[in-house]
C-alpha cells in the first residue's frame, strides 16, 4: 500500500460512502423513522423493519429505493459502486455516440433489448461484488477498499446521528479555511 492508493480509496470510495450514508441516515433521523440513540442490534432491527416497510410504502420514493438496495454498509457501498459503473457506461456511450448507436441498432430491437438486460445484470453483479471492483480502480487491496468504505460508512452514520448538517457551502469553505460547520 502506498500513499496514492490510500488517497484514492478515501476520495473515490470512502467519501462518497460517507455522503450517501449521511444522507440516508440523516433523513431517517430527521423524519423520526430512526431513533438517534439506537445502536448495535437495536439499529439493525429497526433497519430491517424499515426495509420491510419500504416494500409496502411508496410515500418517499428515494428513501424506499435506498432501503430496498440496503441501508447498511454493504448496500450503501454497492449502491455507490453501481452509480460509478453506470456513469462510466454512460460516459463511454456518449463519447462514441455514433459508433455506439450504429452498434446498438445493427442487430435489431431484440438484440438491443438482450444487450441492455445483460449489461444491467452484469453491472448489478459487479456492484454487489464491489470489493472485487474497487481494488483495480484505486490501485489498492481489498482490505484497503473495505476499510475505506467502512470508515466512510461509520463516519456518515456518526455525523447523521450527531445531527451534523453537511452543506455544499461548508465543503467549499473547508478548502479555504479551517472553520468548522456553520
Order of alpha helices (4+ residues) and beta strands (2+ residues): alpha-alpha-alpha-alpha-alpha-alpha-alpha-alpha-alpha-alpha
